[in-house]
Amino acid sequence: MNLPPYDLATLARPSGALAMLAVDQREAMRLMFAEDSAPEPDGSVPGPVLRSVPDRTLTEFKTAAARALTPYASGVLADRQFCFDALVQQQAVAPGCGLIAAADRFVPGNGEVVTDAVIDEEVDPHTVRAQGAVAMKLLVIWRPDGSAEDRRGMVRRFVQRCREAGLVSIIEPVSRAPRSGQDWDHSAGILAAARELGDLGADLYKGEVPLGGQGSDEEIRSRCAELGAALASPWVVLSSGVPADEFPRAVRLACEAGASGFLAGRAVWRGCIGAPDLAQALREDAVPRLRRLVDVVDETVAAKAG
């Protein structure tokens, strides 16, 4: 059966802004739960202490976060490993919030939770569309000594898979250090990744904030404008690498420079990890953070449109 393709309007707010939530973190989220900063008897605080974190802990958190936050988000990104099926089965995504399937498989190694990412062949585009997804997302690890040919080939294949199922395609290139150990400029890598991968047909580009959001308004706005100029599609920013309290400013500056919004997780719900009363923490901390971000993109997009 031929189905009409989705477009970015399925992930947008009435303002046209994209205000999307990410709950697709996997082993990185497990590590967040594993951090234990309980004080020693003498009052000192030890370093992180790893403890066992079962899969159900992640699934329960992701499902609760989606239920509490998607009434305010225009889209939500979920992973097959821990929560996509649960969100669908429990109807945890609010009406009007577009469901995005993470179509990547993370490869650990070399002391990194994610040293590489590949297309997850177990995420079938037609199946996730039947389950209610309107888009898929692919993480791309960009390293200066990696293969540009391999990265571009993977992105092209991913975009084609999305098109065949009528799904919006979202790519998420992230800048990482070279395996060779050579000197590396993170922000330069963000721009190089955009120039390499930003013209391959993806419907939306999810990028890191240059300078980690740390710099003057003029500096960040200029770097973001340079990033946007390298892309052939609309783009949004992610929150990893930016302090949560600084992220609204980073989003505003990025949108002033041409971004269409955000697709973020940590800046919204990170403070709720391990909370004794998760529902209360989401309601009192995460919801206000998300609503503030929504207001930022609505106001900035409206100002640009005016």
VEXBALO-350533 format. One line per field, with one value per residue: x, y, z of N, C-alpha, C in turn; residue number from 1. Coordinates in steps of 0.05 Angstrom, whole numbers. Example, Ala and Ser with C-alpha at 12.3 -4.5 7.8 and 13.67 -1.06 7.14 Angstrom:
% residues 2
n.xx (264, 257)
n.yy (-114, -45)
n.zz (156, 142)
ca.xx (246, 273)
ca.yy (-90, -21)
ca.zz (156, 143)
c.xx (264, 258)
c.yy (-66, 1)
c.zz (156, 157)
resi (1, 2)
% end
This chain:
% residues 306
n.xx (17, 12, 31, 19, 73, 102, 114, 155, 117, 88, 118, 119, 103, 45, 68, 106, 154, 202, 197, 223, 228, 278, 285, 318, 367, 413, 457, 484, 446, 438, 486, 480, 440, 471, 506, 524, 522, 521, 538, 598, 607, 638, 622, 643, 641, 642, 672, 635, 597, 589, 531, 487, 440, 379, 347, 292, 289, 306, 268, 221, 231, 237, 186, 153, 173, 160, 104, 94, 117, 107, 57, 72, 109, 129, 147, 174, 230, 247, 277, 287, 309, 296, 247, 211, 169, 142, 122, 86, 50, 30, 7, 32, 48, 29, -30, -19, 35, 90, 116, 181, 226, 285, 334, 384, 441, 481, 551, 595, 661, 733, 734, 691, 621, 591, 623, 617, 565, 514, 467, 408, 386, 343, 304, 251, 228, 175, 147, 152, 126, 74, 64, 57, 98, 125, 173, 244, 308, 379, 440, 505, 571, 622, 688, 752, 790, 761, 723, 698, 671, 645, 611, 579, 555, 526, 489, 461, 437, 404, 369, 343, 316, 279, 250, 225, 187, 157, 171, 196, 263, 316, 380, 435, 493, 551, 608, 670, 731, 792, 812, 865, 888, 906, 910, 849, 792, 733, 688, 702, 698, 643, 624, 651, 628, 576, 584, 600, 557, 510, 482, 456, 404, 372, 315, 316, 365, 401, 439, 500, 510, 552, 614, 596, 556, 580, 603, 604, 542, 545, 587, 567, 521, 542, 574, 533, 504, 541, 542, 488, 490, 518, 483, 431, 381, 327, 344, 359, 378, 415, 421, 463, 527, 519, 509, 452, 422, 440, 422, 371, 386, 424, 391, 358, 395, 413, 366, 357, 397, 380, 363, 311, 291, 293, 317, 319, 343, 373, 378, 327, 306, 347, 357, 320, 334, 340, 308, 271, 215, 191, 149, 135, 183, 188, 143, 153, 204, 224, 181, 173, 223, 221, 176, 195, 234, 201, 173, 215, 229, 181, 173, 219, 217, 168, 183, 221, 189, 156)
n.yy (-24, 43, 98, 166, 212, 235, 301, 356, 386, 352, 348, 397, 456, 500, 550, 538, 524, 475, 434, 389, 328, 285, 218, 176, 160, 111, 67, 110, 135, 95, 98, 148, 137, 103, 133, 150, 193, 193, 216, 200, 171, 210, 256, 272, 271, 218, 196, 179, 120, 58, 21, -35, -27, -42, -59, -47, -2, 40, 37, 48, 100, 128, 121, 145, 197, 210, 208, 251, 295, 298, 324, 376, 378, 378, 335, 269, 230, 162, 100, 34, -6, 3, 31, 45, 9, 4, 56, 59, 16, 30, 77, 126, 173, 238, 261, 293, 299, 284, 219, 194, 147, 119, 99, 77, 38, 34, 30, 8, 21, 28, 54, 88, 102, 105, 92, 88, 89, 54, 37, 10, -50, -77, -42, -31, 9, 10, -19, 12, 57, 37, 30, 81, 119, 179, 194, 178, 173, 180, 171, 197, 186, 231, 235, 265, 232, 191, 153, 190, 173, 126, 147, 182, 146, 114, 152, 165, 116, 110, 155, 139, 93, 117, 148, 109, 89, 133, 166, 221, 240, 244, 266, 260, 283, 280, 311, 281, 261, 246, 179, 172, 204, 254, 327, 364, 400, 413, 445, 459, 409, 402, 437, 417, 367, 382, 405, 360, 323, 349, 357, 313, 298, 290, 305, 335, 364, 350, 383, 395, 447, 499, 514, 493, 524, 562, 625, 692, 724, 742, 711, 658, 661, 674, 629, 591, 610, 600, 545, 533, 553, 515, 474, 439, 434, 445, 455, 435, 441, 401, 383, 360, 370, 423, 464, 453, 497, 537, 523, 544, 596, 584, 558, 600, 635, 602, 596, 648, 651, 619, 567, 518, 502, 455, 389, 354, 324, 315, 367, 376, 333, 314, 327, 297, 245, 190, 212, 211, 215, 208, 225, 274, 302, 306, 336, 384, 401, 383, 393, 451, 466, 447, 475, 526, 525, 514, 562, 597, 580, 587, 643, 662, 641, 664, 718, 719, 705, 749)
n.zz (0, -18, 18, 37, 42, 104, 130, 156, 183, 215, 260, 282, 320, 325, 314, 278, 297, 320, 374, 407, 443, 470, 487, 477, 496, 516, 540, 562, 593, 630, 658, 681, 719, 749, 777, 841, 892, 947, 1012, 1049, 1115, 1142, 1119, 1071, 999, 957, 894, 833, 842, 816, 806, 798, 746, 726, 663, 664, 696, 664, 624, 652, 670, 621, 599, 637, 633, 580, 584, 619, 594, 538, 528, 521, 482, 412, 386, 399, 412, 411, 432, 405, 438, 493, 500, 457, 439, 488, 496, 454, 465, 515, 504, 515, 492, 481, 445, 383, 388, 352, 338, 339, 314, 338, 296, 299, 319, 374, 382, 429, 458, 465, 514, 511, 516, 470, 414, 361, 310, 276, 225, 251, 236, 256, 264, 229, 177, 155, 193, 240, 224, 219, 272, 289, 283, 256, 237, 230, 263, 256, 287, 274, 280, 276, 259, 251, 228, 208, 158, 107, 62, 80, 119, 90, 54, 90, 110, 63, 51, 96, 90, 43, 61, 96, 60, 29, 63, 73, 115, 156, 152, 198, 213, 257, 265, 305, 333, 345, 378, 343, 329, 327, 364, 354, 355, 364, 346, 372, 358, 306, 283, 286, 246, 202, 197, 184, 133, 105, 109, 105, 57, 36, 30, 76, 115, 161, 202, 259, 303, 342, 390, 373, 405, 453, 472, 502, 505, 476, 458, 405, 385, 388, 358, 309, 297, 295, 251, 211, 213, 197, 144, 118, 109, 74, 91, 139, 208, 276, 345, 392, 463, 490, 520, 532, 588, 627, 647, 614, 565, 544, 528, 489, 451, 437, 412, 370, 341, 326, 290, 249, 261, 270, 318, 372, 392, 444, 506, 556, 578, 594, 627, 659, 713, 740, 743, 784, 824, 885, 882, 824, 791, 814, 809, 753, 742, 771, 758, 705, 670, 674, 653, 600, 581, 583, 543, 499, 497, 483, 431, 404, 409, 383, 331, 315, 316, 275, 232, 230)
ca.xx (0, 27, 22, 30, 96, 100, 133, 162, 94, 79, 135, 121, 83, 30, 86, 125, 178, 205, 203, 222, 240, 293, 288, 330, 393, 414, 476, 491, 426, 443, 508, 469, 428, 491, 521, 515, 538, 514, 562, 610, 601, 652, 610, 655, 626, 660, 668, 613, 599, 572, 515, 471, 416, 365, 334, 266, 292, 307, 241, 201, 237, 230, 157, 142, 181, 143, 76, 92, 128, 97, 36, 84, 129, 118, 157, 189, 248, 248, 294, 276, 320, 284, 221, 192, 145, 127, 107, 63, 32, 18, -4, 45, 54, 5, -39, -7, 64, 99, 133, 205, 240, 314, 341, 412, 452, 506, 573, 614, 689, 755, 727, 668, 595, 585, 647, 608, 536, 507, 438, 397, 370, 319, 283, 240, 214, 147, 135, 149, 105, 48, 61, 51, 120, 124, 201, 265, 332, 404, 464, 529, 596, 641, 716, 769, 805, 742, 718, 676, 656, 628, 591, 560, 541, 506, 467, 445, 420, 383, 349, 327, 298, 258, 233, 209, 165, 143, 179, 215, 290, 331, 407, 448, 522, 564, 637, 685, 760, 803, 822, 894, 898, 916, 896, 822, 776, 706, 670, 710, 686, 614, 621, 661, 607, 553, 592, 603, 533, 486, 469, 450, 375, 358, 294, 323, 393, 403, 467, 510, 513, 581, 626, 581, 539, 596, 615, 586, 519, 554, 603, 551, 503, 558, 581, 509, 498, 560, 532, 464, 497, 529, 462, 411, 355, 323, 361, 353, 402, 413, 430, 487, 550, 512, 497, 423, 412, 449, 411, 351, 400, 436, 370, 349, 415, 413, 342, 362, 416, 368, 353, 282, 282, 311, 310, 337, 334, 387, 372, 300, 299, 371, 355, 300, 346, 344, 291, 254, 188, 196, 127, 137, 207, 182, 123, 163, 230, 227, 160, 180, 246, 211, 158, 211, 246, 180, 168, 237, 228, 157, 178, 240, 206, 148, 197, 233, 167, 145)
ca.yy (0, 68, 117, 192, 217, 255, 324, 367, 397, 332, 351, 425, 470, 519, 572, 528, 516, 447, 433, 360, 315, 260, 198, 153, 154, 83, 62, 135, 139, 76, 110, 170, 124, 89, 152, 151, 213, 193, 223, 182, 178, 234, 279, 276, 259, 202, 196, 162, 92, 44, 0, -48, -13, -60, -47, -37, 25, 58, 36, 62, 129, 139, 121, 166, 223, 215, 214, 277, 317, 301, 344, 402, 375, 374, 309, 254, 210, 139, 78, 7, -23, 6, 44, 51, -8, 11, 81, 53, -2, 44, 102, 145, 197, 255, 267, 317, 298, 264, 198, 190, 122, 119, 77, 73, 19, 45, 11, 18, 12, 47, 70, 105, 89, 104, 98, 89, 83, 43, 33, -13, -65, -87, -21, -32, 34, 6, -28, 34, 75, 25, 34, 109, 137, 197, 200, 162, 188, 166, 183, 193, 194, 243, 238, 276, 210, 171, 152, 206, 157, 108, 162, 192, 123, 106, 172, 162, 92, 116, 172, 123, 76, 134, 156, 86, 86, 158, 178, 242, 230, 262, 256, 273, 281, 291, 313, 266, 263, 226, 155, 173, 219, 280, 351, 363, 424, 402, 462, 456, 384, 406, 450, 398, 346, 394, 407, 333, 307, 366, 360, 286, 294, 287, 325, 351, 360, 354, 390, 405, 476, 506, 524, 483, 546, 580, 647, 715, 721, 746, 688, 634, 666, 673, 601, 577, 618, 586, 518, 532, 558, 490, 454, 442, 427, 457, 443, 440, 436, 383, 396, 348, 387, 449, 463, 454, 524, 553, 514, 562, 618, 572, 553, 626, 645, 585, 602, 674, 647, 603, 541, 516, 493, 437, 361, 352, 308, 320, 394, 376, 314, 303, 331, 279, 218, 181, 226, 192, 217, 215, 241, 301, 315, 312, 358, 409, 409, 378, 407, 479, 469, 443, 496, 550, 521, 518, 591, 609, 575, 600, 672, 668, 635, 685, 743, 716, 705, 775)
ca.zz (0, -19, 38, 32, 60, 125, 127, 182, 197, 234, 283, 289, 335, 308, 306, 259, 311, 327, 403, 408, 467, 465, 509, 464, 508, 524, 562, 575, 614, 652, 673, 697, 742, 765, 794, 869, 906, 975, 1028, 1067, 1143, 1151, 1106, 1045, 977, 940, 865, 825, 849, 797, 817, 777, 738, 708, 639, 671, 707, 641, 610, 669, 669, 595, 596, 655, 622, 557, 592, 632, 578, 510, 523, 515, 460, 385, 378, 419, 400, 428, 422, 405, 459, 520, 505, 435, 441, 512, 492, 437, 478, 538, 494, 533, 477, 479, 418, 371, 391, 333, 348, 323, 321, 335, 277, 301, 339, 384, 384, 449, 455, 470, 537, 505, 515, 441, 398, 333, 307, 250, 221, 266, 217, 269, 263, 202, 173, 151, 218, 260, 214, 226, 301, 294, 279, 233, 229, 242, 268, 255, 297, 258, 294, 257, 269, 229, 215, 199, 130, 97, 43, 95, 132, 69, 45, 110, 110, 38, 55, 116, 78, 25, 78, 106, 38, 20, 82, 76, 141, 157, 159, 215, 219, 281, 266, 328, 330, 365, 376, 325, 341, 327, 387, 345, 365, 354, 352, 372, 342, 278, 274, 282, 220, 181, 194, 169, 105, 93, 110, 105, 30, 26, 27, 101, 119, 184, 213, 288, 307, 367, 392, 372, 430, 476, 482, 520, 489, 474, 440, 378, 377, 384, 336, 284, 292, 287, 224, 194, 212, 180, 117, 106, 108, 53, 103, 165, 229, 304, 362, 415, 488, 501, 519, 540, 614, 625, 652, 592, 540, 532, 514, 465, 432, 426, 393, 346, 325, 314, 268, 228, 269, 272, 345, 387, 397, 468, 528, 582, 589, 604, 648, 673, 742, 751, 746, 812, 843, 901, 872, 796, 780, 825, 797, 725, 742, 782, 746, 677, 655, 670, 634, 572, 573, 577, 516, 479, 495, 469, 402, 393, 407, 364, 305, 308, 310, 248, 212, 228)
c.xx (18, 15, 34, 53, 90, 119, 138, 139, 84, 95, 136, 98, 67, 47, 104, 151, 178, 214, 202, 239, 254, 294, 301, 358, 392, 434, 485, 471, 430, 466, 498, 455, 448, 507, 508, 532, 530, 539, 572, 603, 615, 642, 621, 638, 645, 655, 644, 618, 579, 556, 498, 446, 401, 352, 307, 267, 292, 280, 221, 206, 229, 200, 144, 149, 164, 115, 74, 99, 117, 73, 46, 103, 115, 127, 171, 204, 252, 264, 280, 284, 304, 256, 202, 167, 128, 111, 83, 42, 17, 5, 6, 51, 28, -4, -27, 23, 74, 119, 156, 219, 270, 321, 370, 419, 478, 526, 592, 642, 708, 748, 704, 642, 586, 610, 640, 578, 532, 476, 429, 378, 345, 297, 273, 222, 184, 133, 132, 129, 77, 43, 56, 74, 116, 152, 219, 290, 357, 426, 488, 553, 615, 668, 733, 785, 787, 738, 693, 659, 636, 605, 570, 543, 519, 483, 449, 426, 398, 361, 331, 307, 274, 238, 215, 185, 149, 148, 198, 242, 305, 359, 419, 478, 533, 595, 651, 715, 770, 814, 852, 906, 909, 900, 869, 807, 747, 687, 677, 699, 657, 609, 630, 640, 583, 560, 593, 576, 507, 472, 461, 421, 360, 338, 301, 350, 392, 432, 474, 512, 543, 589, 613, 564, 554, 611, 595, 563, 528, 570, 586, 532, 518, 566, 556, 500, 516, 551, 508, 470, 508, 508, 442, 383, 351, 339, 352, 378, 395, 426, 455, 511, 545, 500, 467, 412, 420, 435, 389, 364, 412, 415, 361, 369, 416, 389, 345, 380, 405, 358, 323, 272, 303, 299, 329, 325, 347, 380, 344, 297, 323, 369, 335, 311, 351, 327, 274, 225, 190, 174, 128, 160, 201, 163, 135, 189, 230, 206, 166, 203, 237, 194, 173, 224, 225, 174, 190, 235, 203, 162, 198, 231, 186, 162, 210, 212, 156, 164)
c.yy (25, 88, 144, 197, 238, 278, 336, 380, 378, 334, 380, 435, 489, 542, 564, 518, 487, 446, 404, 349, 290, 243, 173, 147, 125, 78, 88, 141, 120, 86, 133, 159, 112, 107, 154, 170, 215, 199, 200, 189, 204, 260, 285, 262, 243, 206, 178, 133, 77, 23, -12, -32, -30, -45, -34, -9, 46, 60, 52, 92, 141, 141, 143, 194, 230, 223, 242, 300, 320, 318, 371, 402, 371, 347, 295, 232, 187, 117, 51, -9, -21, 17, 48, 35, -2, 36, 76, 37, 12, 70, 125, 172, 213, 259, 293, 318, 276, 245, 193, 165, 125, 95, 71, 52, 30, 24, 22, 9, 35, 66, 89, 90, 85, 112, 100, 84, 73, 41, 8, -27, -76, -66, -19, -7, 30, -3, -5, 54, 64, 28, 64, 129, 154, 203, 179, 180, 170, 182, 177, 203, 205, 247, 247, 254, 187, 172, 168, 190, 139, 124, 172, 169, 114, 126, 169, 138, 97, 134, 157, 105, 92, 141, 133, 81, 111, 172, 202, 231, 252, 250, 273, 268, 294, 290, 299, 267, 241, 202, 156, 189, 246, 303, 353, 388, 415, 419, 461, 430, 386, 417, 431, 376, 357, 396, 381, 320, 323, 369, 333, 279, 290, 310, 344, 344, 368, 359, 398, 435, 483, 519, 514, 504, 565, 601, 670, 709, 723, 722, 664, 638, 664, 644, 585, 584, 604, 557, 516, 536, 534, 469, 460, 436, 444, 442, 452, 433, 416, 395, 384, 367, 415, 448, 468, 482, 544, 546, 532, 585, 607, 567, 580, 636, 628, 591, 629, 672, 628, 576, 541, 507, 474, 408, 353, 336, 316, 347, 396, 358, 304, 305, 312, 251, 212, 195, 207, 192, 227, 233, 270, 316, 323, 336, 384, 419, 406, 393, 437, 484, 467, 466, 522, 548, 525, 548, 605, 605, 587, 630, 678, 664, 656, 711, 742, 718, 733, 795)
c.zz (0, 0, 32, 52, 81, 118, 155, 197, 218, 260, 293, 306, 316, 298, 283, 271, 318, 356, 411, 432, 459, 490, 498, 475, 519, 546, 576, 597, 637, 670, 691, 722, 761, 783, 821, 884, 935, 991, 1045, 1096, 1153, 1136, 1078, 1024, 959, 911, 858, 832, 831, 812, 794, 772, 718, 685, 647, 683, 685, 628, 626, 669, 643, 590, 612, 644, 598, 565, 604, 613, 550, 507, 516, 492, 434, 374, 400, 405, 420, 415, 424, 429, 485, 520, 481, 437, 466, 509, 474, 451, 501, 530, 511, 519, 473, 450, 408, 373, 372, 344, 328, 332, 317, 318, 277, 323, 348, 389, 405, 443, 461, 494, 533, 505, 486, 425, 368, 333, 279, 248, 235, 246, 229, 271, 234, 198, 170, 177, 238, 250, 221, 256, 308, 290, 254, 222, 241, 244, 267, 266, 279, 274, 274, 271, 246, 215, 208, 169, 122, 78, 58, 108, 112, 58, 64, 111, 86, 41, 75, 105, 59, 40, 88, 83, 29, 38, 87, 103, 137, 165, 175, 219, 241, 281, 291, 324, 352, 358, 356, 341, 344, 350, 379, 357, 351, 364, 350, 355, 312, 266, 269, 254, 198, 176, 178, 139, 91, 90, 106, 78, 19, 26, 52, 104, 141, 194, 242, 295, 335, 367, 392, 398, 455, 488, 500, 503, 489, 456, 411, 368, 371, 361, 309, 277, 283, 258, 204, 190, 193, 151, 103, 101, 86, 64, 128, 186, 257, 320, 384, 439, 499, 498, 528, 568, 612, 628, 630, 565, 528, 517, 488, 443, 420, 405, 367, 329, 312, 289, 246, 236, 272, 300, 357, 387, 420, 490, 555, 594, 600, 629, 664, 703, 755, 754, 775, 832, 858, 892, 843, 785, 789, 812, 768, 725, 751, 770, 716, 661, 652, 652, 605, 564, 568, 550, 494, 475, 479, 439, 389, 389, 385, 335, 296, 301, 282, 226, 208, 214)
resi (1, 2, 3, 4, 5, 6, 7, 8, 9, 10, 11, 12, 13, 14, 15, 16, 17, 18, 19, 20, 21, 22, 23, 24, 25, 26, 27, 28, 29, 30, 31, 32, 33, 34, 35, 36, 37, 38, 39, 40, 41, 42, 43, 44, 45, 46, 47, 48, 49, 50, 51, 52, 53, 54, 55, 56, 57, 58, 59, 60, 61, 62, 63, 64, 65, 66, 67, 68, 69, 70, 71, 72, 73, 74, 75, 76, 77, 78, 79, 80, 81, 82, 83, 84, 85, 86, 87, 88, 89, 90, 91, 92, 93, 94, 95, 96, 97, 98, 99, 100, 101, 102, 103, 104, 105, 106, 107, 108, 109, 110, 111, 112, 113, 114, 115, 116, 117, 118, 119, 120, 121, 122, 123, 124, 125, 126, 127, 128, 129, 130, 131, 132, 133, 134, 135, 136, 137, 138, 139, 140, 141, 142, 143, 144, 145, 146, 147, 148, 149, 150, 151, 152, 153, 154, 155, 156, 157, 158, 159, 160, 161, 162, 163, 164, 165, 166, 167, 168, 169, 170, 171, 172, 173, 174, 175, 176, 177, 178, 179, 180, 181, 182, 183, 184, 185, 186, 187, 188, 189, 190, 191, 192, 193, 194, 195, 196, 197, 198, 199, 200, 201, 202, 203, 204, 205, 206, 207, 208, 209, 210, 211, 212, 213, 214, 215, 216, 217, 218, 219, 220, 221, 222, 223, 224, 225, 226, 227, 228, 229, 230, 231, 232, 233, 234, 235, 236, 237, 238, 239, 240, 241, 242, 243, 244, 245, 246, 247, 248, 249, 250, 251, 252, 253, 254, 255, 256, 257, 258, 259, 260, 261, 262, 263, 264, 265, 266, 267, 268, 269, 270, 271, 272, 273, 274, 275, 276, 277, 278, 279, 280, 281, 282, 283, 284, 285, 286, 287, 288, 289, 290, 291, 292, 293, 294, 295, 296, 297, 298, 299, 300, 301, 302, 303, 304, 305, 306)
% end
